[in-house]
Amino acid sequence: MDNYVKTDSQIQRDDENSTDDFLVSQELEQFPIWYNPELCEIYTKNPSENAINKLIKISEVLGARVQGDDGESYPLTP
């Protein structure tokens, strides 16, 4: 995650929390993401559509996938 954060100017460490907490700042909003290095997972809570789209972009770079609380994968396929 550290290497990715260095390449994405929209993501900054959340200095008020742990070293695995980050803030994503986009034009319309700011939202937190939390990284669990033991599981290699990134989390957020109640993401907007813009936040989900950002997480999808991150996952494409990292070769990962985006999954919701109910096991649904994003992007959703019809």
Secondary structure, DSSP 8 states (H G I E B T S, - for coil): -HHHHHH-TTEEE-TTS-TTEEEEE-SS-EEEEEEETTTTEEE-SS--HHHHHHHHHHHHHHT--EE-TTS-EES---
